[in-house]
């Protein structure tokens, strides 16, 4: 069984890059965590972005209209209807 050394090096580099970006984001968000009125979980999930009321209403309305028919047709992703066409 041959081992693809270049592939392993690329994967290790990718994982180290993702780890580095995560650590950098952690230290950067620590400064903003003290200034933000929200909870720390909200800061982590939303990246200190607030979702406006209008965007929240449109997202909820879209989910109410499209979730049922997409579940009935057993779609897995949002791209499935486009693949069928």
Residue pairs with C-beta under 8 A, 6 or more apart in sequence:
29 43
29 44
29 47
29 48
32 43
32 48
33 40
33 43
36 43
36 48
38 46
70 80
70 81
73 80
73 81
75 81
